[in-house]
């Protein structure tokens, strides 16, 4: 899992950029498996702010970030919605 500090940062930035939801997925879900990055999926951030949001996450979090845009409806996005853990909604 990710640290409480990283969770707070994600919540603050999601609020700042008016995200509808942020979901944690991938290796970040496991409390036993060592993870190398933070995998999140985001919905609701305006397209013109998406990469600014991403850049702020990269600078603020303790680990590298992979981000998926949930506004693009794919099977992978459906899997994330089913199996991921909401961090912000």
Residue pairs with C-beta under 8 A, 6 or more apart in sequence:
1 28
1 29
1 30
1 31
2 10
2 24
2 28
2 38
2 63
3 62
5 62
6 38
6 61
6 62
6 63
7 87
9 57
9 60
9 61
10 22
10 40
10 57
10 61
10 87
10 88
11 22
11 87
11 88
13 53
13 56
13 57
13 60
14 21
14 22
14 42
14 87
14 88
15 88
17 45
17 46
17 49
17 52
17 53
18 44
18 45
18 46
19 42
19 43
19 44
19 45
19 53
19 88
20 43
20 44
20 89
21 42
21 43
21 44
21 70
21 86
21 88
21 89
22 40
22 41
22 42
22 43
22 86
22 87
22 88
22 89
23 40
23 41
23 42
23 70
23 80
23 81
23 84
23 85
23 86
23 87
24 38
24 39
24 40
24 84
24 85
24 86
24 87
25 39
25 40
25 41
25 68
25 80
25 83
25 84
25 85
26 35
26 39
26 66
27 33
27 35
27 36
27 37
27 39
28 35
28 37
28 38
28 39
28 40
29 83
29 84
29 85
35 63
36 63
36 64
37 63
37 64
37 65
37 66
38 61
38 63
38 64
38 65
38 66
39 65
39 66
39 68
40 57
40 65
40 66
40 67
40 68
40 87
41 67
41 68
41 69
41 70
41 77
41 80
41 81
41 84
42 50
42 53
42 67
42 68
42 69
42 70
43 69
43 70
43 71
44 71
45 53
50 69
54 65
54 67
57 65
57 67
58 64
58 65
68 76
68 77
68 80
70 77
70 80
70 81
